[in-house]
């Protein structure tokens, strides 16, 4: 990955980094990696996640391979502004589950000199942009899109295909409910059935 080094550190305020992709693509793993590096550098770091995400743990952010980091579960994005006001680096996991106010909160933090690292699904199970993620991606200085591998084709998996019958937009689940698939499989198994 190549990042241009065009930052004038004497005049730099904060910035936003968004890590997005399908389920099982390593978004949370990358978020944890970046936050651990900030902690090792002695920076004041705080991680937030939506209170509804209790899949692995009620308080910790946990990746699919069980890598974990302490976090603060919150009900709304405004709580992040209150609880993270003294931090140098703020991590936000599962950003797609937050209210639309997360965009203003993240930008306000960055404008105040905070490095904001955000992870979330870029698309829902129907292949549509998910919640506030497009707006976060549009206003971020850095966007990293990560991919899983489609088990059916061996190609990059860009989509999170729901394999259960649920119709609600938000249905928490893991491999029993979702599969990361390539565009070919998504078109064949999801889009063709909607016609």
The 8 nearest C-alpha neighbors of each residue, nearest first, counted from 0:
[[1, 2, 143, 3, 144, 142, 141, 145],
 [2, 0, 3, 4, 143, 141, 142, 5],
 [3, 1, 4, 0, 141, 5, 6, 140],
 [2, 4, 5, 1, 6, 0, 141, 140],
 [3, 5, 6, 2, 7, 1, 8, 141],
 [6, 4, 3, 7, 2, 8, 11, 10],
 [7, 5, 8, 4, 11, 10, 3, 9],
 [6, 8, 9, 10, 11, 5, 4, 12],
 [7, 9, 11, 10, 6, 12, 5, 13],
 [8, 10, 7, 11, 6, 12, 13, 5],
 [11, 9, 8, 7, 12, 6, 13, 112],
 [12, 10, 8, 7, 9, 13, 6, 112],
 [11, 13, 112, 110, 10, 111, 14, 109],
 [112, 14, 12, 109, 113, 114, 110, 111],
 [13, 15, 109, 114, 115, 140, 113, 12],
 [14, 16, 139, 115, 140, 116, 114, 109],
 [15, 17, 141, 116, 139, 142, 117, 140],
 [18, 16, 142, 117, 118, 116, 136, 143],
 [19, 17, 118, 143, 26, 144, 142, 117],
 [20, 18, 144, 119, 120, 121, 118, 26],
 [21, 19, 145, 144, 120, 121, 146, 24],
 [22, 20, 159, 158, 157, 120, 24, 23],
 [21, 23, 24, 159, 179, 20, 120, 147],
 [22, 24, 147, 25, 21, 179, 63, 26],
 [25, 23, 147, 146, 22, 145, 21, 26],
 [24, 26, 28, 27, 23, 29, 145, 147],
 [27, 25, 29, 28, 118, 24, 18, 19],
 [26, 28, 30, 62, 29, 25, 31, 118],
 [27, 29, 25, 31, 26, 30, 62, 32],
 [28, 30, 32, 26, 27, 31, 25, 33],
 [29, 31, 27, 33, 32, 28, 34, 26],
 [30, 32, 34, 28, 29, 33, 35, 27],
 [33, 31, 29, 35, 30, 34, 28, 36],
 [34, 32, 36, 30, 31, 35, 29, 37],
 [33, 35, 37, 31, 36, 32, 30, 38],
 [34, 36, 38, 32, 37, 33, 31, 39],
 [37, 35, 39, 33, 34, 38, 40, 32],
 [36, 38, 34, 40, 35, 39, 42, 33],
 [39, 37, 35, 41, 40, 42, 36, 34],
 [40, 38, 36, 41, 37, 35, 42, 34],
 [39, 41, 37, 38, 42, 36, 35, 43],
 [42, 40, 38, 39, 37, 43, 44, 36],
 [41, 43, 38, 37, 40, 44, 87, 88],
 [42, 44, 86, 87, 88, 41, 38, 45],
 [45, 43, 88, 89, 86, 42, 87, 38],
 [44, 46, 89, 90, 88, 86, 83, 47],
 [47, 45, 90, 70, 89, 91, 71, 44],
 [48, 46, 71, 91, 70, 72, 90, 92],
 [47, 49, 72, 92, 91, 73, 50, 71],
 [50, 48, 73, 51, 72, 52, 74, 97],
 [49, 51, 72, 73, 74, 52, 48, 53],
 [52, 50, 49, 53, 74, 96, 72, 48],
 [53, 51, 50, 49, 54, 57, 48, 171],
 [52, 54, 57, 56, 55, 51, 50, 58],
 [55, 53, 52, 56, 171, 172, 57, 173],
 [56, 54, 53, 61, 57, 60, 59, 52],
 [55, 57, 53, 59, 58, 54, 61, 60],
 [58, 56, 53, 59, 55, 52, 72, 50],
 [57, 59, 56, 70, 72, 71, 69, 60],
 [60, 58, 69, 70, 56, 68, 61, 57],
 [59, 61, 68, 67, 70, 69, 58, 62],
 [62, 60, 67, 66, 65, 59, 55, 63],
 [61, 63, 65, 66, 27, 64, 28, 67],
 [62, 64, 65, 61, 23, 66, 25, 28],
 [63, 65, 62, 66, 61, 28, 67, 25],
 [66, 64, 62, 63, 61, 67, 55, 28],
 [67, 65, 62, 61, 64, 28, 68, 63],
 [68, 66, 61, 60, 65, 62, 59, 69],
 [67, 69, 60, 59, 70, 61, 31, 66],
 [68, 70, 59, 60, 58, 67, 46, 71],
 [71, 69, 46, 59, 47, 58, 60, 68],
 [70, 72, 47, 58, 46, 48, 73, 69],
 [73, 71, 50, 48, 49, 47, 58, 70],
 [74, 72, 50, 49, 75, 48, 71, 78],
 [75, 73, 50, 49, 72, 76, 78, 51],
 [76, 74, 77, 73, 78, 97, 98, 49],
 [75, 77, 101, 78, 79, 100, 97, 98],
 [78, 76, 80, 79, 75, 81, 104, 100],
 [77, 79, 81, 76, 80, 75, 82, 73],
 [80, 78, 82, 77, 76, 81, 83, 47],
 [79, 81, 77, 78, 83, 82, 84, 104],
 [80, 82, 78, 79, 83, 84, 77, 85],
 [83, 81, 79, 80, 84, 78, 85, 45],
 [84, 82, 86, 80, 79, 85, 81, 45],
 [83, 85, 81, 86, 82, 80, 108, 79],
 [86, 84, 83, 87, 82, 43, 113, 81],
 [87, 85, 43, 83, 88, 84, 44, 45],
 [86, 88, 113, 43, 44, 42, 114, 89],
 [89, 87, 114, 44, 86, 113, 115, 43],
 [90, 88, 115, 45, 46, 44, 116, 114],
 [91, 89, 46, 116, 117, 115, 47, 45],
 [90, 92, 117, 47, 48, 46, 118, 116],
 [91, 93, 118, 48, 94, 117, 119, 47],
 [94, 92, 119, 95, 118, 96, 48, 91],
 [93, 95, 119, 96, 97, 92, 118, 91],
 [94, 96, 130, 93, 119, 97, 132, 131],
 [97, 95, 94, 93, 49, 98, 130, 169],
 [98, 96, 94, 95, 101, 76, 49, 99],
 [97, 99, 100, 101, 76, 75, 96, 131],
 [98, 100, 101, 131, 102, 97, 130, 103],
 [101, 99, 98, 102, 103, 76, 104, 77],
 [100, 102, 104, 76, 99, 103, 105, 98],
 [103, 101, 105, 100, 104, 135, 99, 106],
 [102, 104, 106, 100, 101, 105, 107, 99],
 [103, 105, 101, 107, 102, 106, 108, 80],
 [106, 104, 108, 102, 107, 103, 101, 109],
 [107, 105, 109, 103, 108, 104, 110, 102],
 [106, 108, 110, 104, 109, 105, 103, 111],
 [107, 109, 111, 105, 106, 113, 110, 104],
 [110, 108, 13, 113, 14, 106, 112, 111],
 [109, 111, 107, 108, 112, 13, 106, 12],
 [110, 112, 108, 109, 113, 107, 13, 12],
 [13, 113, 111, 12, 109, 110, 108, 114],
 [112, 114, 13, 109, 87, 108, 88, 111],
 [113, 115, 88, 13, 14, 109, 15, 87],
 [116, 114, 15, 89, 88, 90, 113, 16],
 [117, 115, 90, 16, 15, 17, 89, 91],
 [116, 118, 91, 17, 90, 92, 18, 16],
 [119, 117, 18, 92, 19, 17, 93, 26],
 [120, 118, 93, 94, 19, 95, 121, 92],
 [119, 121, 20, 19, 122, 21, 95, 129],
 [120, 122, 19, 129, 20, 132, 128, 119],
 [123, 121, 128, 129, 127, 126, 120, 124],
 [122, 124, 129, 126, 125, 127, 128, 159],
 [123, 125, 160, 159, 126, 161, 122, 158],
 [126, 124, 123, 127, 189, 160, 122, 190],
 [125, 127, 122, 123, 124, 158, 128, 159],
 [126, 128, 122, 123, 125, 129, 124, 121],
 [129, 127, 122, 121, 123, 133, 130, 126],
 [128, 130, 122, 123, 121, 132, 95, 127],
 [131, 129, 95, 132, 128, 96, 99, 133],
 [130, 132, 99, 134, 133, 95, 135, 129],
 [131, 133, 135, 134, 130, 95, 121, 129],
 [134, 132, 136, 135, 131, 137, 128, 121],
 [135, 133, 137, 136, 132, 131, 138, 102],
 [136, 134, 132, 138, 137, 133, 102, 139],
 [135, 137, 133, 139, 134, 138, 132, 17],
 [136, 138, 134, 135, 139, 133, 140, 132],
 [139, 137, 135, 136, 134, 140, 106, 15],
 [140, 138, 15, 136, 141, 16, 137, 135],
 [139, 141, 15, 16, 14, 138, 142, 17],
 [142, 140, 16, 139, 17, 15, 143, 136],
 [143, 141, 17, 16, 18, 136, 144, 139],
 [144, 142, 18, 17, 19, 145, 141, 16],
 [145, 143, 19, 20, 18, 142, 146, 17],
 [144, 146, 20, 24, 19, 143, 26, 25],
 [147, 145, 24, 156, 20, 157, 155, 21],
 [146, 148, 24, 156, 23, 155, 179, 149],
 [149, 147, 155, 156, 154, 153, 150, 146],
 [148, 150, 180, 156, 153, 151, 181, 154],
 [149, 151, 153, 152, 148, 180, 179, 154],
 [150, 152, 149, 153, 180, 184, 181, 154],
 [153, 151, 154, 149, 150, 181, 184, 180],
 [152, 154, 149, 150, 148, 151, 155, 181],
 [155, 153, 152, 149, 148, 181, 156, 150],
 [154, 156, 148, 181, 149, 146, 147, 157],
 [157, 155, 181, 180, 149, 148, 147, 179],
 [156, 158, 21, 181, 146, 155, 180, 20],
 [159, 157, 21, 180, 179, 156, 160, 181],
 [160, 158, 179, 21, 124, 22, 178, 177],
 [161, 159, 178, 124, 177, 158, 179, 162],
 [160, 162, 177, 163, 176, 124, 178, 159],
 [161, 163, 176, 177, 160, 164, 178, 175],
 [164, 162, 176, 161, 165, 177, 175, 166],
 [163, 165, 166, 162, 161, 176, 167, 170],
 [166, 164, 163, 167, 170, 161, 168, 162],
 [165, 167, 168, 164, 170, 169, 163, 161],
 [168, 166, 169, 165, 170, 164, 124, 171],
 [167, 169, 170, 166, 123, 124, 165, 125],
 [170, 168, 167, 171, 96, 123, 166, 124],
 [171, 169, 167, 172, 168, 165, 166, 176],
 [172, 170, 169, 54, 173, 52, 176, 53],
 [173, 171, 176, 170, 175, 177, 174, 54],
 [172, 174, 175, 176, 177, 171, 54, 178],
 [173, 175, 177, 176, 178, 172, 23, 162],
 [174, 176, 173, 177, 172, 162, 163, 178],
 [177, 175, 162, 172, 174, 163, 173, 161],
 [178, 176, 161, 174, 162, 160, 173, 175],
 [177, 179, 160, 159, 180, 174, 161, 162],
 [178, 180, 159, 156, 158, 149, 22, 160],
 [181, 179, 156, 149, 158, 184, 178, 185],
 [182, 180, 156, 183, 184, 149, 157, 155],
 [181, 183, 185, 184, 186, 157, 180, 158],
 [184, 182, 186, 181, 185, 187, 180, 152],
 [185, 183, 187, 186, 181, 182, 188, 180],
 [184, 186, 182, 189, 188, 187, 183, 181],
 [187, 185, 190, 183, 184, 189, 188, 191],
 [188, 186, 184, 191, 185, 189, 183, 190],
 [187, 189, 185, 186, 184, 191, 190, 192],
 [190, 188, 185, 192, 191, 186, 187, 193],
 [189, 191, 186, 193, 192, 188, 187, 185],
 [190, 192, 187, 193, 189, 194, 186, 188],
 [193, 191, 190, 189, 194, 188, 187, 186],
 [194, 192, 190, 191, 189, 188, 125, 186],
 [193, 192, 191, 190, 189, 186, 187, 188]]
